[in-house]
């Protein structure tokens, strides 16, 4: 299955393709969740083998915190489930992990804020509805964790599916350039909130936007660094933040620093020429290992502190390991010499606009062995909603916003006309996705319980509260 449409078919031919897909896989079939005897813990254990072993217990601890936290870390488990269920056969470039918390606000190169998908570790081509199903399931799981009623959960998830369907139909009627430039500015969402929600929700959203505007390398430096002997360096907060000189105490740090400079030069070559000039104006001064996210815990992640004109002009880059997408074992797709390049290219394809320092590199890790990485700014106007504090109306609107930008992203790389024809004007798709999400919520709850049992039985070690 390919993501990018390469045939130059007529509009009628593309619509016919969508109708044929609907005959092959009726919309009602998308509600099906195939039975499976897979062991979720075994899948997680296999995934953990390639990770930093002393960090894996933190991952299990974070996943154990709630059903939604488990779901966030279980993209591989859901990929296995999706591969066993009927699919449309209509491909797109997928996020691969399109749950609620992987959407949010970030700064564009023009220093404006945009709302979009902001995590692409698992990006890969696949059936378009796999992303929709993961988003929908995350909505229902979060709503259940928040104590919302069954009626409220149905309204939220059907609203999400309807927004995706209606947006895709709209995109199908646009020209290629108009589709490419479609995006959501957070202020647009705020206007919707002012119409639909209580004043306290509007104020909370405005506070999120204001916070995002302040989140940049200067703010990150204030949180993650300190001045020691007149020089700025990363703080030590093990196991979450460990400076390299502490992590490799007793090792010749000169060799490590030389290796890192070499890798920064290699990464530099993946940037646009003008951005290489900007990067060259910064000097690398310090590095630290950092624990990130829930599902990503245990992958190799580093922060690099770069100094501009002085210590008050910092740039902090995040260097994050890129392993094969969880989808790559379940769908036919391309192979990559560098998984970091896969992440970067998928992100550039799906996001309306991306970080100016987004690039990739490959080389020996500080812990030996060859690893693929992608690099971006640690923070650049990033902000996200606090799902746990949302009221039903707020979660419904947030789900709709996520669905809209997901449809924008899919429309850039897929045959949007065929997908729109497949989805249709009726509500059958909305109900099917709602039924699937409800069924998956129950399966996810069982999987979460299985993790708690595995922890209690000593099968896996968990470090909670970290």
N, C-alpha and C positions, 0 to 999 in steps of 0.2 A: 504494500500500500504506500503510495507516495503522497506527500503533503501538498506540493506545489502543482497546480494544474498546468500541464505543458501543451495539451492539445488545443488547437484553435477552432473549437466547435462553435456553431451558431447558438444563439439564445434558445431556439426551439430544441436543438439537439441536447443542450444542457438541461433543459426542463424535462425532456424525455428521460434522460439519465436519472434524474431525481424521482420521477414516477416509477421507473423500473426498480430502483432501490426500495421504494415503498412497497412494491409488489413482492420483492424478494424478502424484505424484512418489514412487516407491518409495524406501524408505530406502537401498537399494543404490545408487541414483542419486546420493546425496550423496557417494559416494566419487569421482565423476568430476571430473577437472580438465581443463577444455576446453583444446584446443590454442589457442595464440595467437601471433601474430607481432608483438605489441607490443614496443616498445623501452623497457626500463625506464628507461634514461638519459633518453630524450626526455620521459617522464612526469615525472621528477624535475626536468628543466630547465624544463618548463612551470610546475611548482609553484614553482620558485625565482624566477620573474620578479616575483612580488609581494612578495618578501622583501628584507630589508636586504642589499644586494649584497656588502658587505665581510665579511658573516658567513657567506655561503653556502659558501665553502671550508672553514669549520670543520665545517659539516654534512656535507659529503662526506668530510672526514677522519675524523669520528666514525663515519660509516656504513661506512667501509672497514675499520675495525678488526677485524671478525669477521663471520661469516655472521649471527650473532644480532644484532649491531649494525646490519647492513644491514637486516635484517627489521624492526627497531624503527622505522627511518626510512622504510620503504617501505609505509606504509598505503595510499597512493594506488595503488601498483602492485598490491597484493593486491586492492583494491576492483575494479580493472579485471578481474582474473582471476576474481573471484567473480561478477561480473556476466555472465560468459560461460558459467557452469556452472549445472546444474539447481538450482532452489531450491524450498523447501517451499510457498511462497506464504503462510506463516503469519507475520505481522509482529509486531514488538516494537520498543520503543525500544532502539536499540543503543548500546553504548559506541562502536563504530566502530573501535576500536584496542585490542582486548582481549588484548594480549599479556601475558606473565607479569610484566613489569616495571611494568605499569600497574595492578597490584594492590598493596595494602599496608595499613599501619596508619596511622590518624590519630585525633586526639582529637575526641570528640563535644562538643557544647555543655555536657554534664554533666561534662566532664573525664574521661570514661572512654575507653578505647581500643577502637576497632572495626577489624575487618579487612574491606576492601571494595575495589571499583574506585576508583581515585583519579585518573584522567585522563579527561576528557570532551571534549577538543578536537574530536573527530570524531563526537560523538553525533548520531544521526539515526535515523529509523524505517527498518526494513528486515527481511529474512528473519531469523528468530531464529538460524538456524544459522550465519550469517556470523560472528557473535561467537564461537561455539563453534569454528568452523574456524580462526579467527585464534589463539585461545588454544591449540588443539591443535597447530597448526603451530609456534607459539613453543616449546611443550614439546619437540617432537621436534628442532627446530633447536638449542635449548639443550642437550639431552641429547647430541646428536651432537658439538657443540662441546666438551662436557665429556668426550668419549671413551667414552660408554656404549655397550654392545653393542646390536645390533639387537633382541635379545630383551628387553633392559631398556627400550628405547625403546617397543616395542609395549605392554609392560605399563603404562608410565607414561601413554601417550596413551589407551589403552582405559580405564584407571582414571578419567581425567579425563572422558571422554565418559559413562561409566557413572554417575559422580557427578552430572553435570548431568541426565541422564535420570531417575535415581532421585529427585533433589531436586525436579524439576519434577512428577513423579508425586505426590510428597508434597504439594507446594504446591497441586496440583489438587484435593486432598481437603480443603483448608482454606477457611475463610471469608475474605472480602475483608480484614477488619481484621487477621486473623492473618497473612495474606500480606504486608500492608503493613509490619508490624512485624518481620518475620523479618530476622535479621542474625546475624553471627558476631562474638563477642568473641574477641580473640586468646588469652585464657586458655583458651577452649574448644579451640582448635587446639593449645595447649601440652599439654593433657591427652591429646589424640590422640598427640602426639609422644612423650609419656612411655610410652605403651603400645607404640608401633610402632618407635621409633627408639633408637639408641644414646644413652648418656648425654651424649656430647659434642655431639650434635645438639640435645638438650634444653637444654644449657647455652648453646649458640649462639643458640637461639631466645629464651631468657630474656634474653640480652644485647641482642638486637634490641628486645625489649619495653622493657627498661630505657632503652635509648638513645632510643627513640621518646618515652618519657615526658619526657625532658629536652629534646626538640626543640620549642622555642617561640620567641616573638619575642625573649625575653631571650637565649636561646642563640644565635639568629641574629644578634642585635646584636653579641654577642661575637665572632662569626666575620666578619661583613661590615662592621663599623663600627669607628671609632677616635675618640678624643677629640683634636680639633685646636683650639687656642686656646680651650679650655674648652667647646667644643661637640662633640656627637657628630655624626659624618658618615660616609658610606660610604667604604670604602677604595677605592683605585685599583688595579685588577689587570687592565689591558687585555690582550686584548679581552673578557675574560669579565665584568668589572665596570668600568664607566666612569662616574664621577660626571657629572651634567649640566653642571656648571660647567667640567669638563674637555672633555666632548664638544662643547660649544658655546662654547668659548673665543672671546672677542672679540664675543660676542653679549650683548645686554642681558638679563641673567638675571632682572631684575625682571619683564619681560614673560613669560618662561617660567614663573616661579613663579606669577604671576597666572593664567596659563592652567591650570596644574596645580591650583590651588585651585578654579578654576571647574569643572574636571572632577571633582574629588573631591566637590564639592557636587552635581553631576549624578548621580554614582554613588550618593551617599547616598540619593537618592530611590528607588532600587531595593531598599533594605533594609527590613526590618520596622521599625515605628516605634520599638520599644524599642532596637533596635540602632543606629538613627540617633542616639539620645540618647547611647549609649556612644561612637560614633564622634566625636560633637561634643566629647567630653571630651579628645580628642587634637588636637595641633597639628602640621601638616606642617612638617618642618624640612629635609629633604634628599631628593634623588632621584638614582637611577643606572640606567643601562641594564645589563641582565644577560642573559647567554647561558644558555639553559636546554635541557636534554634532548638528544635526538638528532634525532628527526623535527621538533621545534619550532625548531631552530636557524635563525635568520634571520627568524623572526617577531619583531615588536616586543614586547619584554618589559622591564618597568621594575620597580624597587623604590622604594617610597615609605616614608621613615622618618618615623614619627609619634611625638611626645613626649607622654607622659601627665603625671603630677604633676612629674616631673623626668626627667633623662637615664637614670635607672635604671629607668624605667617605659616601655619602648619598645613600639611596635607597628609591624611591618613588613608592608606590603601588597605583594603581587605584582600588577602590572597586565600582563596578557598579551593580546596581539592574538588575536582570534578571526576566522579566515578561514572561508569556506564549508567544510562537511564534505567529506571526500574521497568520501563515499558519495552526496552530493547530485547528482552528475553521472550516477549509474548507477541510481537508483531514484526512483520517483515519491514525492514528499513535500512537506511544507510549505515555504513561503518565509518568510524572516525579515527584518524591517526592521533588526534588529541581530543579528549572529552571536554576540555575547556573550550576548544573551538566550537564544539557542538552546542554548549551552553550559550556562548556569546552569539553565535549565528541565530540560534533559536530565539534568543531574547531580542535581537535586532529585528527579526522578522515579525515578532508578535507585539512588541511594544511600539507605541506611537513615536516615542523618542527615548533614547537610552543615554546612560552615563557617558560623559566624554572620555573617561579613563577606562572604559570597559575593554578588556583584552584578555589574552590567554598566554600560557607558556607551559613548557614541560621540562622537567629536569630532575636530578637526584634530590630527594627530600632531605631535610636536616636530620631525619631519623633513618637515613639510607633508603635505597630503592628509588625507582623512577615513579614519578607521580605527575598527573595532569592537574593544572590549576586554571582558574579564571580569576581576574583581578578587576576590582572596581573601587570607587570611593567607599569608605566605611559608612559614612552617612552623607547624604546630600539631599537635604530637605525631606527626609523620609518620615512618614507618620502613618499610623494605622488605628483603626477603630478598636475600642475595648469591647469585644464581643460579649463578655460576661456581664457587662453593665447595660446592655441594650434592652429596651422594652420591645414588645412584639412589633409595633409599627416601625420602630427604628431598624430592627433586623430585617423586616420585609423590604424596606427601602434599600438598605445596604445590599441585600441579596440581589435586588434588581440592578443596582449600579454595577455590581460584580458581573452579573450576567450580560449586561450591555457591553462592557469592555471586553469580555470574553468573546462575544459575537464579533466585535470589531477586529479582535486579534485573529480569529479563525477566518474571517472573510478575506484577510490579506493573502492567505496562503492556500485557500481551498477553492473548490468550485462552488462559490456562494449561491449561484443560481440553482444548481442541482440540490444543494442542501435546503434552500428556501422552498423549493418545490416539494421536497421530501417532507418537510415540516408541515406545510399547509397552513391554511387560514384558521382552521378549527382548533379546538383545545385538546385534541387527543394526545398530542405530544406532552402537553403540560401535565395531564393526568398520569400518563405512563411514567414520566420522570418522578412525579410525586410518589407513585406506588413503589418504584424502585428504591427511592431514598428512604421511605419508611421501612422497607424490608432490610435495607442495608444498615439502618440504625440498630435494628435488633441484632444483626450479625456482629456489628462492631462492639456492641455491649458484651456479647459472649466472648469476643476476642480480648476485650479489655479485662474481663474476669479471668480469662486464661492466663494473661500476663500476671495478674495479682496472685493467682495460684502458683505460677512458676516461681515467683519471687518468694512466696511463703515456703515453698517446698525446697528452696535452695537451688533450683535448676538454673536460674540466672541471678546475678547479683545486681541490686539496685541501690543507688545512692540518692535519697530523696532530699528535697528542699535545697538543691544546688542549682 
